[in-house]
Amino acid sequence: MSDDESYISRDPYSLEAKLINKSQRELEDGTEKDPLTKLRLLCLTRGARGIVGLGRVFRIMDDDGSKTLNVEEFSDGIKECGLNELTEEEIEGLFSSFDEDGSGTIDMTEFLLKLRPPLPQCRLDIIDQAFMKMDKNEDNFITVDDLKNVYSVREHPKYQSGEKTEQELLTEFLNSFEGNRGNNDGTITKEEFVNYYAAISASIDNNMYFDLMMRRAFAL
């Protein structure tokens, strides 16, 4: 393992830049993309929280709590996240591909599941282990109190330099899941946690390397 790889395995924050660059290259490689792949790459060019942020916008638009979206809400959510590179025709075609029964609505959770990068079962298992270790009261939410003594920031450059405290970095970690359009409520759902690390996973080719990164970050 090179020095750079060793640093990244200790510091998952560095993986965001790699993810953004890799997604941008794929987006601009000149090959034709289907609308779902194009939307996924557009989200990933915004970092690991791109898909999580889109999910939060969708949930805000789901006023009745049905976890479904009509085509207007779907289109507005994509535009609200600044993903304007998709044409209206592509958005409507993508919506129709998920509206298999012709009801005029799509299942939000199912769509986000298909949107996130594919995850091998071994990677999904280690992500689940990390979440379960932090979710002390098993309510499917993570807070700063859950993170303490579980998620390690001691190798973060800003902690080592004294620029930020453990509390500040833990809060920053939680808020990073929400992006610019989040409410910074200091909580992460399991769905958001998995979607975040599914995006990080897309920047790592080797399963053992991903496993090592997760185990070091969460002291598994």
C-alpha positions, 0 to 999 in steps of 0.5 A, a space after each residue: 500500500 502506498 503512502 497516499 493509500 495508507 493515509 486515505 485508509 486512515 482518513 475517509 474524508 479524503 475519499 470525497 475528492 477521489 469520488 468527485 473526480 472519478 464521477 466527473 471523469 465518467 460523466 464527461 467521458 463521451 459515452 451515452 448514459 441512461 438517465 439513472 446513471 447520469 443522475 447518479 453520477 451528477 449526485 456523486 460529483 457533489 460528494 458522498 452526500 449528493 444522494 443523501 441530500 436528494 433523499 432529504 429534499 424528497 422527504 421534505 416534499 412528501 407532505 403526507 408521509 406516504 413515501 411516494 412522489 408524483 412527477 412534479 415533486 420528483 422533477 422539483 426535487 431534482 432541480 432543487 438540488 441543482 441537478 439541472 443537467 438532466 433535461 425535462 424529457 430525461 426526468 420524465 422518462 426516468 420517472 416513467 421507468 419507475 412508475 411501472 403500474 401507471 399510478 402517477 407516483 413512484 416509491 421514494 425509497 425504492 428509487 433511492 435504493 436504485 440510485 445509489 451505487 451498487 454495493 457488494 453484500 460484504 460491503 453492505 454487511 460492514 456498513 450495517 455493523 458500523 451503524 449498529 455499533 453506533 446506534 446504542 438505543 436501536 432507534 435507527 437514528 445516530 446522534 453525537 452522543 451515539 458517536 462518542 467513543 465509537 467513531 474515531 476522529 483522532 487521526 483527522 488532520 484538524 484534530 491532530 493540529 488542534 484546530 477542532 475538538 472531538 465534539 466539533 468534528 463529530 457534529 461536523 460529521 453528522 451535518 456532512 450527511 445533510 449537505 447545504 440543504 439539510 436542517 443540521 438537526 444532528 441526526 442520521 437515519 440508517 438509510 442516509 448512513 448506508 447511502 453515504 457509504 455506498 457513495 464512498 464505496 464507489 471510489 474504492 475498487 478493492 473490497 478489503 480496502 473498503 473493509 479496512 477503511 470502515 474498521 479503522 474509522 469505527 473501531 470495529 
